[in-house]
Amino acid sequence: MRRGLAAGNWKMNGLAASLAEIDALTEAFPAPGCDILICPPATLIAQMNWKKGQHPLALGGQDCHAGASGAHTGDIAAEMLKDAGATYVILGHSERRADHGETDAAVRAKTEAAWRAGLTAIVCIGETLEERETGRTLDVVGTQLAGSIPNGATPERLVVAYEPVWAIGTGKVPTLEQIGEVHAAIRSALNARFGAAAGGGVRILYGGSVKPSNAAEIFAVADVDGALVGGASLKATDFGGIIAALEGARG
């Protein structure tokens, strides 16, 4: 069975005082039954890495540049994230695609950069409300999946996060049947492209208004291997409820 992954995306939130949440999280889950990941602002990665000590809590970035270095003011390289203590990086999040115009090709280049640096890429895909309502969800997700992921994906190098754009931060959640349909389609596409061994081992996360109150039923859906959590990951008490639900789902 694929090991569950509870990933917290802090987005543009968190100052040094927020490190107290890491203490609370590591104390609550000294030996977690699933993988736990926090992706804080880049300014906090090194401090958080020191703060967590030997706890298996993993850290990640929220984006990276495709290049290893250069005249790219304000950008951060995958190698820099790795140097600060990160082992993952979120790429192609819907907010990056919308706010910064990131294309599938750009996400693919960043994924290659992440692999170059030895990071696991969490590649995000998902449809808008208009695309959902016009019945284009599977086409959109399939196109993004094919265009955003380079050749050579393995379970160690890749995690896929399905995040219906219309559900992020809105409180709206697709039905369990809708979640299951998309995750099954993603799994089928991964198997077809990378083979059953690699494609079957890549973890697929659900992202979109996951809360302690709905996490258990979402994690019971086939091919949902965890969650990419936004606002609910900022507080250890809320994120802890989601982690506990994932531990329970994975037995």
Disulfide bonds with the S-S distance in Angstrom:
none
